[in-house]
Amino acid sequence: MLGQGCGKKVLARGPCAEVTRCTCGHIHLAMGPVTIRVEEEVLRAIGVTLAEAVQNLEGVEQSAPEDSEPAPSMQSPLFGGWKQ
């Protein structure tokens, strides 16, 4: 119907990004003129990756045991691969 769409709830807002959830369940990550629509699990994985990047920028060394498994990547079967 014309003029009707999803209602959005702001989950987080910062100086360069905003995260909203539509009433239909989609999560939107907006950074400047770019908006990425992701599933909740993908948003969580992005958050983990960004937190690790910030730690590495700050010079925090994370030593992992050699026999530990790497964290699942966005291309792993757990996340179903890259999605558009």
Steps between C-alpha positions, in 0.01 A plus 500: 500500500619845423652687794523198725824325582701355777528682829858534620637495855844649559724245676811721506611833360847653491677782320561291186260205515147401593346155552124455471260203500195499278172364628543229232821386675771634272794678661646800319856620558528853356839666461483832319334448161524118521246273669559128539211266584612199704362221713546515877771231502698689237472826698639319805789359294577846360503635856752237610722575200485876558577460871805290411615762250471776761702293748770447239506872421559569867794257504331237713659167420270201511693178537300197399616145566634337185244220517199730531256527212460832321175689538244419228523728200208661322553246221472201731198267480392637841410832336389360165764689301490855375155641438384796299 
